[in-house]
């Protein structure tokens, strides 16, 4: 017999099949939000890297001080 899938919330395990439908929907929404946060964190890292490159380009192309 296959073991029922569970989820741990606040150190308590719950059988997924036994959860109310509203909780299942909220868990699905939580997964979507977590994926979006991860995507945005990746986008932020890309933007921060690009900003650093542009800032260094500015510094490297300024006229020399006399």
C-alpha positions as CSV (number, residue, x, y, z in Angstrom):
1,X,0.0,0.0,0.0
2,X,1.3,3.5,-0.9
3,X,2.0,5.8,1.9
4,X,-0.3,8.9,2.0
5,X,1.5,12.2,1.1
6,X,1.8,14.6,4.0
7,X,2.8,18.2,4.6
8,X,4.4,19.6,7.7
9,X,3.0,23.0,8.9
10,X,4.3,24.4,12.2
11,X,5.9,21.1,13.1
12,X,2.7,19.2,12.7
13,X,2.1,16.7,9.9
14,X,-1.1,16.6,7.9
15,X,-2.3,14.1,5.3
16,X,-2.8,16.1,2.1
17,X,-5.9,14.1,1.2
18,X,-7.5,15.0,4.5
19,X,-7.0,18.7,4.1
20,X,-10.0,21.0,3.3
21,X,-10.2,22.0,-0.4
22,X,-9.6,25.7,0.6
23,X,-6.3,24.7,2.2
24,X,-5.3,22.7,-0.9
25,X,-6.0,25.7,-3.0
26,X,-4.0,28.0,-0.7
27,X,-1.1,25.5,-0.8
28,X,-1.2,25.6,-4.6
29,X,-1.2,29.4,-4.5
30,X,1.7,29.4,-2.1
31,X,3.7,27.3,-4.5
32,X,3.0,29.7,-7.4
33,X,4.0,32.7,-5.2
34,X,7.2,30.9,-4.1
35,X,8.1,30.2,-7.8
36,X,7.4,33.9,-8.7
37,X,9.6,35.1,-5.8
38,X,12.4,32.8,-7.0
39,X,12.0,34.2,-10.6
40,X,12.1,37.8,-9.3
41,X,15.2,37.1,-7.2
42,X,16.9,35.8,-10.3
43,X,15.8,38.8,-12.3
44,X,17.1,41.1,-9.5
45,X,20.5,39.3,-9.5
46,X,20.7,39.8,-13.3
47,X,19.8,43.5,-13.0
48,X,22.4,44.0,-10.2
49,X,25.1,42.3,-12.3
50,X,24.2,44.5,-15.3
51,X,24.3,47.6,-13.1
52,X,27.7,46.7,-11.8
53,X,29.0,46.2,-15.3
54,X,27.6,49.6,-16.4
55,X,29.1,51.3,-13.4
56,X,32.5,49.8,-14.0
57,X,32.2,50.8,-17.7
58,X,31.6,54.4,-16.6
59,X,34.6,54.4,-14.3
60,X,36.8,52.9,-16.9
61,X,35.9,55.4,-19.6
62,X,36.1,58.6,-17.6
63,X,38.8,61.0,-18.8
64,X,42.1,60.7,-16.9
65,X,42.6,63.2,-14.1
66,X,45.4,65.7,-14.6
